[in-house]
Amino acid sequence: MGQHRARAHRGRKRAGVGAVTTAAALPPGLADLVDEFEGVSTKDRLQLLLELSQELPGLPGHLVGHRDSMEQVHECQTPLFLAVEVADDDRVQLYFDAPPEAPTTRGFASILRTGLHDEPVQTVLDVPDDFYVRLGLAEAVSPLRLRGMAAMLARIKRNVREQAR
């Protein structure tokens, strides 16, 4: 699956053309990604994950050079740092820092960022802890890597709960 084709595919889904969302409990952006992963072969899932890794945005200015203000997710095989902020309007802001040479980790972070960034607090908290199983990556990546994604989501939810009090 080429980069252009994947992006066009995601764009069609988000626009609602041909989108059949089977991930009803997920926010729209995350549901679209789950649908997209479910609709391609295992090989194409890996390619899609790699493409998403390249789309992970850089850190905002207030976090650049300040990893000490971010939380490291030790369960990830490569160093991944995240920052979770709950804005005044109760929308969740997510920021990730992972090295470019860690495309799987960056891909997982990009999925979470694409699917959860700027969503309301309760929407993020309602995401099933095992939603990532529906991405169909168990055949393509190691269980250890999948545990890293689960740990990212757990940290996000914990931070959201703490900040939303």
Residue frames as qw, qx, qy, qz and C-alpha x, y, z in Angstrom:
[[0.000, 0.892, 0.452, 0.000, 0.00, 0.00, 0.00],
 [0.457, 0.367, -0.012, 0.810, 1.66, 3.18, -1.12],
 [0.181, -0.281, -0.414, 0.847, 1.79, 6.29, 0.99],
 [0.255, 0.013, -0.227, -0.940, -0.49, 8.23, -1.34],
 [0.514, -0.247, -0.718, -0.400, -3.04, 5.42, -1.47],
 [0.418, -0.359, -0.722, 0.417, -3.11, 5.04, 2.33],
 [0.038, -0.240, -0.240, 0.940, -3.56, 8.76, 2.88],
 [0.373, -0.061, -0.421, -0.825, -6.28, 8.93, 0.25],
 [0.507, -0.296, -0.803, -0.101, -7.96, 5.93, 1.87],
 [0.284, -0.369, -0.596, 0.654, -7.88, 7.56, 5.30],
 [0.109, 0.130, -0.039, -0.985, -9.20, 10.78, 3.80],
 [0.455, -0.197, -0.622, -0.606, -12.16, 8.98, 2.24],
 [0.465, -0.369, -0.778, 0.208, -12.97, 7.26, 5.52],
 [0.178, -0.324, -0.405, 0.836, -12.86, 10.49, 7.48],
 [0.243, 0.063, -0.238, -0.938, -15.04, 12.17, 4.90],
 [0.602, 0.146, 0.564, -0.546, -17.57, 9.38, 5.37],
 [0.663, 0.436, -0.387, -0.469, -17.36, 7.97, 1.84],
 [0.788, 0.154, -0.592, -0.070, -17.69, 4.22, 2.09],
 [0.027, 0.375, -0.733, 0.566, -16.89, 4.26, 5.78],
 [0.771, -0.379, -0.419, -0.292, -18.52, 1.46, 7.68],
 [0.049, -0.568, 0.614, -0.546, -17.49, 1.97, 11.25],
 [0.781, -0.234, -0.574, -0.075, -17.51, -1.26, 13.18],
 [0.468, -0.037, -0.542, 0.697, -15.71, 0.33, 16.11],
 [0.238, -0.764, -0.426, -0.423, -18.78, 1.99, 17.63],
 [0.595, -0.740, -0.222, 0.221, -17.26, 2.60, 21.09],
 [0.609, -0.149, 0.112, 0.771, -14.28, 4.46, 19.64],
 [0.101, 0.747, 0.036, -0.656, -13.95, 8.14, 18.79],
 [0.713, 0.667, 0.104, -0.192, -14.30, 8.77, 15.04],
 [0.273, 0.792, -0.541, -0.073, -10.60, 9.20, 14.24],
 [0.313, -0.377, 0.864, -0.115, -9.65, 6.02, 16.08],
 [0.736, 0.292, 0.552, -0.263, -12.60, 4.11, 14.62],
 [0.613, 0.740, -0.167, -0.218, -11.50, 5.14, 11.11],
 [0.093, 0.651, -0.754, -0.003, -8.00, 3.82, 11.74],
 [0.531, -0.102, 0.815, -0.211, -9.32, 0.53, 13.15],
 [0.753, 0.517, 0.300, -0.276, -11.56, 0.14, 10.11],
 [0.443, 0.780, -0.412, -0.159, -8.65, 0.88, 7.83],
 [0.130, -0.490, 0.859, -0.071, -6.38, -1.68, 9.48],
 [0.646, 0.115, 0.702, -0.278, -9.17, -4.28, 9.45],
 [0.697, 0.633, 0.149, -0.302, -9.64, -3.73, 5.72],
 [0.437, 0.731, -0.517, -0.087, -6.11, -4.60, 4.58],
 [0.912, 0.062, -0.383, 0.130, -3.82, -7.63, 4.60],
 [0.736, -0.596, -0.031, 0.321, -1.25, -8.25, 7.34],
 [0.625, 0.090, 0.183, 0.754, 1.54, -7.08, 5.04],
 [0.080, 0.654, 0.263, 0.705, -0.35, -3.88, 4.25],
 [0.542, -0.807, -0.233, -0.035, -1.02, -3.36, 7.96],
 [0.701, -0.370, 0.043, 0.608, 2.71, -3.18, 8.57],
 [0.371, 0.335, 0.292, 0.815, 3.11, -0.75, 5.69],
 [0.224, -0.798, -0.338, -0.446, 0.27, 1.38, 7.04],
 [0.659, -0.691, -0.148, 0.257, 1.89, 1.38, 10.50],
 [0.614, -0.108, 0.155, 0.767, 5.17, 2.55, 8.95],
 [0.141, 0.564, 0.344, 0.738, 3.39, 5.32, 7.05],
 [0.434, -0.832, -0.290, -0.189, 1.66, 6.46, 10.22],
 [0.711, -0.444, -0.085, 0.539, 5.03, 6.55, 11.99],
 [0.419, 0.174, 0.210, 0.866, 6.14, 9.21, 9.51],
 [0.147, -0.676, -0.379, -0.615, 3.04, 11.29, 10.26],
 [0.556, -0.617, -0.432, 0.353, 3.70, 11.62, 14.00],
 [0.132, 0.918, 0.011, 0.375, 3.98, 15.37, 14.58],
 [0.475, 0.269, -0.475, 0.690, 6.94, 16.88, 16.37],
 [0.361, -0.527, -0.589, 0.495, 6.71, 18.28, 19.86],
 [0.020, 0.938, 0.233, 0.257, 5.25, 21.73, 20.48],
 [0.297, 0.697, -0.319, 0.569, 7.70, 24.44, 21.52],
 [0.479, -0.666, 0.324, -0.472, 7.03, 24.17, 25.24],
 [0.940, -0.239, 0.240, -0.053, 8.12, 20.50, 25.24],
 [0.750, 0.560, -0.236, 0.262, 11.10, 20.62, 22.87],
 [0.382, 0.485, -0.550, 0.562, 14.22, 19.86, 24.87],
 [0.397, -0.393, 0.467, -0.685, 12.19, 19.15, 28.02],
 [0.638, -0.036, -0.750, -0.170, 11.90, 15.38, 28.17],
 [0.183, -0.005, -0.762, 0.621, 12.09, 15.71, 31.94],
 [0.412, 0.120, 0.295, -0.854, 8.55, 17.13, 31.84],
 [0.733, 0.138, -0.435, -0.505, 7.34, 14.12, 29.85],
 [0.767, -0.297, 0.509, -0.254, 6.65, 10.58, 31.05],
 [0.208, 0.409, -0.844, -0.278, 8.71, 7.70, 29.72],
 [0.915, -0.008, 0.035, -0.402, 6.77, 4.56, 28.84],
 [0.253, -0.566, 0.784, 0.029, 9.24, 1.91, 29.99],
 [0.761, 0.146, 0.618, -0.129, 7.21, -0.96, 28.54],
 [0.650, 0.743, -0.074, -0.141, 8.09, 0.22, 25.03],
 [0.910, -0.002, 0.116, 0.397, 11.14, -1.45, 23.53],
 [0.461, 0.354, 0.028, 0.813, 12.55, 1.89, 22.43],
 [0.150, -0.306, -0.406, 0.848, 12.51, 5.14, 24.40],
 [0.082, -0.599, -0.551, -0.575, 9.09, 6.72, 24.11],
 [0.104, -0.224, -0.458, 0.854, 8.07, 9.80, 26.04],
 [0.073, -0.617, -0.638, -0.455, 4.57, 11.20, 26.24],
 [0.016, 0.095, 0.354, -0.930, 2.91, 14.29, 27.59],
 [0.118, -0.588, -0.768, -0.223, -0.80, 14.47, 28.28],
 [0.002, 0.071, 0.232, -0.970, -2.51, 17.80, 28.81],
 [0.036, 0.653, 0.757, 0.019, -6.17, 18.43, 29.52],
 [0.121, 0.310, 0.151, 0.931, -7.12, 21.83, 28.14],
 [0.207, 0.081, 0.412, -0.884, -9.55, 24.24, 29.80],
 [0.654, 0.114, -0.197, -0.722, -12.31, 22.96, 27.51],
 [0.754, -0.187, 0.588, -0.227, -11.72, 19.38, 28.79],
 [0.842, 0.510, -0.157, -0.080, -10.13, 18.26, 25.55],
 [0.818, -0.394, 0.311, 0.283, -7.12, 15.97, 25.70],
 [0.397, 0.838, -0.367, -0.076, -3.86, 17.03, 24.06],
 [0.930, -0.201, 0.249, 0.178, -1.30, 14.28, 23.37],
 [0.291, 0.849, -0.439, -0.049, 2.36, 14.67, 22.52],
 [0.967, -0.127, 0.167, 0.142, 4.85, 11.90, 21.83],
 [0.135, 0.829, -0.531, -0.112, 8.60, 11.79, 21.40],
 [0.903, -0.088, 0.408, 0.101, 10.17, 8.67, 19.90],
 [0.245, -0.529, 0.563, 0.586, 13.28, 8.27, 17.76],
 [0.606, 0.501, -0.275, -0.553, 12.87, 8.07, 13.98],
 [0.315, 0.343, -0.878, -0.111, 14.66, 4.71, 14.00],
 [0.184, 0.123, 0.896, -0.385, 11.74, 3.22, 15.99],
 [0.310, -0.067, -0.460, -0.829, 8.97, 3.13, 13.36],
 [0.424, -0.382, -0.814, -0.109, 6.76, 0.60, 15.15],
 [0.283, -0.468, -0.538, 0.642, 6.72, 2.62, 18.36],
 [0.050, 0.226, -0.102, -0.968, 6.20, 5.84, 16.41],
 [0.313, -0.199, -0.705, -0.604, 3.38, 4.18, 14.45],
 [0.371, -0.500, -0.762, 0.177, 1.59, 3.17, 17.65],
 [0.175, -0.435, -0.288, 0.835, 2.05, 6.68, 19.03],
 [0.128, 0.064, -0.392, -0.909, 0.69, 8.13, 15.79],
 [0.331, -0.392, -0.803, -0.303, -2.41, 5.92, 16.01],
 [0.329, -0.577, -0.606, 0.438, -3.11, 7.16, 19.52],
 [0.116, -0.350, -0.010, 0.929, -2.39, 10.79, 18.59],
 [0.185, -0.091, -0.587, -0.783, -4.55, 10.66, 15.47],
 [0.400, -0.413, -0.784, -0.233, -7.38, 8.90, 17.28],
 [0.465, -0.620, -0.561, 0.292, -7.41, 10.68, 20.64],
 [0.303, -0.108, -0.077, 0.944, -5.82, 14.13, 20.35],
 [0.208, -0.059, -0.069, -0.974, -8.35, 16.90, 20.96],
 [0.492, -0.378, -0.725, -0.299, -11.06, 14.46, 22.07],
 [0.495, -0.654, 0.095, -0.564, -13.10, 15.12, 25.23],
 [0.197, -0.463, 0.781, -0.369, -11.85, 13.63, 28.49],
 [0.740, -0.002, 0.535, -0.409, -14.68, 11.11, 28.81],
 [0.820, 0.505, -0.163, -0.215, -14.26, 9.94, 25.22],
 [0.345, 0.593, -0.705, 0.180, -10.60, 9.12, 25.88],
 [0.353, -0.307, 0.759, -0.452, -11.42, 7.36, 29.15],
 [0.816, 0.182, 0.316, -0.449, -14.10, 5.27, 27.41],
 [0.571, 0.531, -0.588, -0.216, -11.70, 3.76, 24.85],
 [0.975, -0.211, -0.018, -0.071, -11.49, 0.02, 25.53],
 [0.437, -0.725, 0.504, 0.171, -8.10, -0.90, 26.99],
 [0.594, -0.108, 0.732, 0.315, -7.64, -3.61, 24.35],
 [0.551, 0.732, 0.120, -0.382, -8.87, -1.66, 21.30],
 [0.075, 0.692, -0.626, -0.351, -5.47, -2.21, 19.66],
 [0.514, -0.012, 0.856, 0.051, -6.30, -5.91, 19.18],
 [0.582, 0.653, 0.441, -0.200, -8.75, -4.83, 16.49],
 [0.177, 0.807, -0.391, -0.405, -5.87, -3.37, 14.46],
 [0.968, 0.244, 0.041, -0.041, -4.92, -6.95, 13.58],
 [0.268, 0.803, -0.515, 0.135, -1.23, -6.44, 14.24],
 [0.747, -0.453, 0.466, -0.139, -0.77, -9.52, 16.46],
 [0.923, 0.237, 0.246, 0.176, 0.36, -11.49, 13.40],
 [0.540, 0.750, -0.048, 0.380, 2.78, -8.76, 12.36],
 [0.068, 0.697, -0.460, 0.545, 4.49, -7.50, 15.52],
 [0.421, 0.023, -0.830, 0.365, 5.64, -9.12, 18.74],
 [0.474, -0.689, -0.546, -0.047, 3.43, -9.34, 21.84],
 [0.501, -0.393, -0.225, 0.738, 6.03, -7.23, 23.63],
 [0.103, 0.110, 0.251, 0.956, 5.44, -4.39, 21.17],
 [0.354, -0.551, -0.565, -0.501, 1.68, -4.68, 21.58],
 [0.549, -0.589, -0.476, 0.355, 2.13, -4.45, 25.36],
 [0.330, -0.138, -0.015, 0.934, 3.97, -1.20, 24.72],
 [0.167, -0.360, -0.409, -0.822, 0.92, 0.21, 22.96],
 [0.542, -0.603, -0.577, -0.099, -1.33, -0.96, 25.80],
 [0.530, -0.412, -0.317, 0.670, 1.02, 0.77, 28.25],
 [0.124, 0.131, 0.173, 0.968, 0.84, 4.02, 26.25],
 [0.379, -0.513, -0.488, -0.596, -2.96, 3.98, 26.42],
 [0.621, -0.547, -0.518, 0.218, -2.91, 3.13, 30.13],
 [0.417, -0.223, -0.168, 0.865, -0.57, 6.06, 30.84],
 [0.072, -0.301, -0.321, -0.895, -2.73, 8.40, 28.78],
 [0.512, -0.577, -0.536, -0.343, -5.86, 7.39, 30.68],
 [0.606, -0.458, -0.432, 0.486, -4.15, 7.64, 34.06],
 [0.279, -0.065, -0.010, 0.958, -2.87, 11.13, 33.26],
 [0.236, -0.414, -0.432, -0.766, -6.28, 12.22, 31.97],
 [0.579, -0.591, -0.560, -0.037, -7.99, 10.96, 35.15],
 [0.539, -0.366, -0.302, 0.696, -5.47, 12.77, 37.35],
 [0.158, 0.005, 0.124, 0.980, -5.74, 16.06, 35.47],
 [0.292, -0.429, -0.536, -0.666, -9.53, 15.99, 35.10],
 [0.403, -0.450, -0.710, 0.362, -10.18, 15.84, 38.86]]
